Amino acid sequence: MTATIQSLYRPNRLSSARSQALRAEIEQFHSEYCAVLDTGNIEEWPHFFTQDAIYRITARENAEQGLLVGLVYAQGKGMLHDRAIAIGRTQMFAPRYTLHQITNTRVTNESADGEIEAQANFALFQTLVEEATTVHMVGTYYDTFIRDGGRLLLKERQAIYDSSLIANDLAHPL
């Protein structure tokens, strides 16, 4: 896929009432998503995605040039599961706490087949034991959701991060 930040941006095409209802549902999804990650239940993280989901973390600089090669790229729930197991069961990282914040959720479209497009800003804070809390990463999610059994799932999550300088321990999901 060749896309740029400008082509990922979508104006809201929904009525105000529909947009508000979907936004509330997506914000509830984000609250659960963050709770799983921030409490260390990383092996539950893949349950927020469809079987064929795409999860990509890309630098804004690359995205602006249409180069959506991911720093992290996973295609399919199996790859997400493998990533979660690897992170959750290895001790290669110093003990840490994470805090995800997702704000400014914008619902931009709902297709006839039920796909929901949304954007939201994210910030990931990290606290290493006995160190000050730092901003680990900030950026924007460009998401596509679908419903499965009445529950929202991510079909695609593109996390476009703002800084070209990133910590070398970016292992935990955004």
C-alpha positions as CSV (number, residue, x, y, z in Angstrom):
1,M,0.0,0.0,0.0
2,T,1.3,3.4,-0.9
3,A,-0.2,6.1,1.3
4,T,0.8,9.3,2.8
5,I,-0.3,11.1,6.0
6,Q,-2.4,13.3,3.9
7,S,-4.1,10.3,2.2
8,L,-4.6,8.6,5.6
9,Y,-6.5,11.7,6.9
10,R,-10.2,11.4,6.2
11,P,-12.9,14.1,6.8
12,N,-15.8,12.9,8.9
13,R,-18.6,11.6,6.6
14,L,-21.1,10.6,9.2
15,S,-23.9,12.4,10.9
16,S,-23.1,13.9,14.2
17,A,-25.3,11.5,16.2
18,R,-23.8,8.4,14.4
19,S,-20.3,9.8,14.8
20,Q,-20.8,10.3,18.6
21,A,-22.2,6.8,19.1
22,L,-19.3,5.1,17.3
23,R,-16.8,7.3,19.0
24,A,-18.2,6.3,22.4
25,E,-17.9,2.6,21.4
26,I,-14.4,3.0,20.1
27,E,-13.3,4.9,23.2
28,Q,-14.6,2.0,25.3
29,F,-12.6,-0.3,23.1
30,H,-9.5,1.9,23.7
31,S,-10.1,1.8,27.4
32,E,-10.0,-2.0,27.5
33,Y,-7.1,-2.1,25.0
34,C,-5.0,0.2,27.3
35,A,-6.0,-1.7,30.5
36,V,-4.8,-5.0,29.1
37,L,-1.4,-3.5,28.0
38,D,-0.9,-1.3,31.1
39,T,-1.7,-4.2,33.6
40,G,0.9,-6.4,31.9
41,N,-1.6,-8.9,30.4
42,I,0.2,-8.7,27.1
43,E,-0.9,-12.2,26.0
44,E,-4.5,-10.9,25.9
45,W,-3.5,-8.2,23.4
46,P,-4.0,-10.2,20.2
47,H,-7.7,-10.7,21.2
48,F,-8.4,-7.1,20.1
49,F,-7.6,-8.0,16.4
50,T,-9.2,-10.0,13.6
51,Q,-7.6,-13.2,12.4
52,D,-6.2,-11.4,9.3
53,A,-5.4,-8.1,11.0
54,I,-2.5,-5.9,10.0
55,Y,-0.6,-4.1,12.8
56,R,2.1,-1.6,11.7
57,I,4.2,0.9,13.5
58,T,5.7,3.5,11.1
59,A,7.7,6.7,11.4
60,R,5.9,9.8,10.4
61,E,8.8,10.8,8.1
62,N,8.3,7.5,6.2
63,A,4.5,7.8,6.1
64,E,4.7,11.4,4.7
65,Q,6.7,10.0,1.8
66,G,4.3,7.1,1.3
67,L,6.7,4.6,2.7
68,L,4.6,2.6,5.1
69,V,7.4,0.1,5.8
70,G,6.9,-0.7,9.4
71,L,9.3,-0.6,12.3
72,V,7.0,-3.3,13.5
73,Y,4.8,-5.2,11.1
74,A,2.5,-8.1,11.9
75,Q,0.0,-9.6,9.5
76,G,-2.5,-11.9,11.1
77,K,-3.4,-12.8,14.6
78,G,-0.8,-15.5,14.7
79,M,2.0,-13.0,14.3
80,L,0.5,-10.8,17.0
81,H,0.2,-13.8,19.3
82,D,3.8,-14.8,18.7
83,R,4.9,-11.3,19.5
84,A,2.9,-11.2,22.7
85,I,4.3,-14.5,23.9
86,A,7.8,-13.4,23.1
87,I,7.4,-10.2,25.0
88,G,5.5,-11.7,27.9
89,R,7.7,-14.7,28.5
90,T,11.2,-13.3,28.1
91,Q,13.1,-11.4,30.6
92,M,15.3,-9.4,28.3
93,F,13.9,-6.1,29.3
94,A,14.3,-4.2,32.6
95,P,11.1,-4.2,34.7
96,R,8.9,-1.3,33.7
97,Y,5.4,0.1,33.9
98,T,3.6,1.5,30.8
99,L,0.7,3.9,30.6
100,H,-1.1,4.3,27.3
101,Q,-3.3,7.3,26.6
102,I,-5.5,7.5,23.6
103,T,-7.2,10.8,22.9
104,N,-9.0,12.9,20.2
105,T,-10.8,9.9,18.7
106,R,-12.3,10.8,15.3
107,V,-14.6,8.4,13.5
108,T,-14.3,9.2,9.8
109,N,-16.4,6.6,8.0
110,E,-18.7,3.6,8.3
111,S,-19.0,1.5,5.2
112,A,-22.0,-0.4,4.0
113,D,-20.3,-3.7,5.0
114,G,-19.7,-2.4,8.6
115,E,-16.1,-1.3,8.5
116,I,-15.4,1.7,10.7
117,E,-12.5,4.0,10.0
118,A,-11.2,6.1,12.9
119,Q,-8.2,8.1,14.0
120,A,-6.9,8.8,17.4
121,N,-3.8,10.3,19.0
122,F,-1.7,8.1,21.3
123,A,1.0,8.6,23.9
124,L,2.9,5.9,25.6
125,F,4.6,6.7,28.9
126,Q,7.2,4.4,30.4
127,T,8.5,4.1,34.0
128,L,11.5,1.9,34.6
129,V,11.8,0.8,38.2
130,E,13.7,3.5,40.2
131,E,13.7,6.0,37.3
132,A,11.7,8.9,36.2
133,T,8.7,8.4,33.9
134,T,9.5,9.3,30.3
135,V,7.4,9.8,27.1
136,H,8.2,6.7,25.2
137,M,6.3,7.5,22.0
138,V,3.5,9.7,20.6
139,G,1.7,9.6,17.3
140,T,-1.6,8.9,15.6
141,Y,-3.5,5.6,15.1
142,Y,-5.2,5.1,11.7
143,D,-7.6,2.3,12.4
144,T,-10.1,0.1,10.6
145,F,-12.6,-1.7,12.9
146,I,-15.1,-4.5,12.2
147,R,-17.7,-6.1,14.4
148,D,-17.5,-9.7,15.3
149,G,-20.3,-11.0,17.5
150,G,-21.3,-7.5,18.5
151,R,-17.7,-6.7,19.5
152,L,-15.4,-4.3,17.8
153,L,-12.1,-5.7,16.6
154,L,-9.2,-4.1,14.8
155,K,-8.8,-5.2,11.2
156,E,-6.0,-2.8,10.7
157,R,-4.0,-0.5,13.1
158,Q,-1.4,1.8,11.6
159,A,0.5,3.6,14.4
160,I,2.4,6.5,12.9
161,Y,4.8,7.9,15.4
162,D,6.1,11.5,15.3
163,S,9.7,11.4,16.3
164,S,12.5,10.1,14.1
165,L,14.4,9.3,17.3
166,I,13.0,6.4,19.2
167,A,14.1,4.3,22.2
168,N,15.9,1.1,21.2
169,D,13.7,-0.9,23.5
170,L,10.4,-0.4,21.6
171,A,9.0,-3.9,22.1
172,H,5.7,-3.3,23.9
173,P,2.6,-2.8,21.7
174,L,1.4,0.7,21.1
